[in-house]
C-alpha cells in the first residue's frame, strides 16, 4: 500500500484564489475491495472549471468539498486490480483528482476508460483527445455550427480547448482567428496551430481597440465565437458579430475571482439576432465518441499539435493552477505525478 | 386628392427622444399610377422598434431617413383604386407610416393585406392579430419552446406583445408570469389576461429585490423568458432561470435612449446553460400564417382580450410614442387617424 500525496481544498477563496486555499496531505492507499483497481497517476489535468468549484455559490457543478482531495482528470496505469476487466499495466483515463494514486470502483460505468497510446501520447487524453478537445468539438460543431467560408473566432486560442477548436474549424473550411495573450502564444497559434490570424489582447487597453483589431482580422465579420474568457474580449467580439451569429459560452475565466464582469451592451444580441448558448461538455456525452474519433485522427496525423505546460510533482499543482487562471500556461496545463 | 398630414423625422435624438425630433407636414396625395391604391388610415400603430430606427447607429433596421414620413404599421380602407385586386371599401393592413393617407403600389407582394373584420376589430390587426401578436408567438413557440408545466415569464406583460404571449403560453399549459409597471397593469394582466401572477417592477428598487419577487411568483424557477425591456428586469430574471432555460430577446426598451445598459452577470448564461436568442419577427415570415390563425381564434373566442391605448389624431402621435417608451400606455398603443 503505497503512500499517497493528496492536495485538499482547505478553505475557499474570498476573492482571488491563492496557494493557501490548498493543503498537502499524505495518506495511505487503502486495500482494494472486489471490483476496485489502484491507479498510479502519471498526469493530472488542471482546468479553469476547477476555479468555479472552489466557490460555494450557484454554479453548474457541486462545489468542491472542503477537506477533501481536489477533483480533476488524470491519466495513469493500473498497478493493482481486483477487477477482471483491468489488468496491471493498462493505461487509463479517469477522474482521479489531485493525488498520486486513486482507488477506483471500476464496476461503475465511465469511472475508468482504457486508452491506446500507440498513436496518441498518454497525456493528450487529458487535452486534445480528452475533455478539452470534446469541449471544443461540441462548441464548434453543435453551437457555432460552422459553414465553409464563414469566420470562427476563439479566445484563449493557444490553450487546450482553443487549439483543438482551431484544427476542427480549419478542417471545416472556415477562416479561423484566435485571441491569445502575448506574442509567443500568438505566433504559436498561427505558425504551429494553423490559425489564419491571432490577436494579442494584451496590446489592447479596451474593447474598442480590440474591436478594431478584430475588424482587420475578420474582414467579413464573425459568424461563430467560442467564449473562454468573458469581460473585455466578449464585449469586443459582440461588436463584430454578423447577423445570425452564434456564440458558444464555455468559460468566463475573467470573472472567476471577483465580482461578475458585466456585459457592456447586451442589446447587440437583439440587434445582430445572435444565438448565445452556455454549455458544459459533460452533459453531452452522446457526442464524445464522434468527437474523440475526429480529434484522435487530427492528432495522429499531425494536423493538431497540442502543446503542454507540465508542472513537476503534485506539490507544484497549486501554483500551476493559479498561473493557469492568469494565462501563464502555454498550451494544456498538466502536472507530472508519478 | 385629399390633403395628407404627415409626421416626419426632423432630427435625431441626442439622448432621450423628444417631441422636437418630429415635424408635422401637410402634403397632397398624388394622383394614382396604374396598380396603385389610395388608403385612408384608420389607425397607426406605435411600437418600440421605432425608437431604434430614430438612431443612426448599427441596428437591424435601416435608420429612419431624416425629412421623411416616419414608418409604421397602419390599418385602413381603400378609398381609390387603380388595381383590380383592391376595391374601394376594402379593409387593409400595411406599412402606411405616420400619415393620414398612403399611396401603395399594390402589385408589390406583401405591400397590402386585406383583412376580415367579421370577428376581429380592425385595430387588432395592428396588435394581437398583427405584428406584435406574431412576435409573441415566434418568441414563445420557436425560442422559449414551452412544455406543459413549465414556467414562462414575459416583461411588459400588459402590452400588445406581452398580452398575446400570456394567452399563447396559458394555452400550452404553462405557469405564466408577467412583469409590468404599476398596480393597474398588474391587475389587468392577472384578471383580464389570465396570467397566474404579475410582478410590479416599480415596487423594486434593484435586481435583488425583483429577484426575490420572482422567486415567489415562480416557485419552480423560470424555463422561458420573453425579453421586452432589458436592464434591471433582465438581471433579475437571469438569477431565476432554470438550467437549460431559453430567453427570447425581442426588445431592450430600457436602453434605447442613452448609453447601452450593461448586463450585470453574463456568466449566468454559462452557469445555467441558457440559450439566449435575439430575433425580429419580420425575418420569420414563414410562421405568420400559423401564428395569425391561432391569434385570430384566441381573440374571436374571447381568450385573448387585448387592451388598447388610443391617441386621438395624427398630431398626438409623437407624445403618445414618447409615452410608450416610458410605459405610459396601457395595452397596444394606437393613434386614431381618419
Interface residues (C-beta under 8 A of the other chain):
Chain A: X58 X59 X60 X230 X234 X243 X249 X250 X251 X252 X255 X260 X261 X262 X263 X264 X265 X266 X267 X269 X270 X271 X272 X273 X274 X275 X276 X277 X278 X279 X280 X283
Chain B: X52 X58 X59 X60 X230 X234 X243 X249 X250 X251 X252 X255 X260 X261 X262 X263 X264 X265 X266 X267 X269 X270 X271 X272 X273 X274 X275 X276 X277 X278 X279 X280 X283
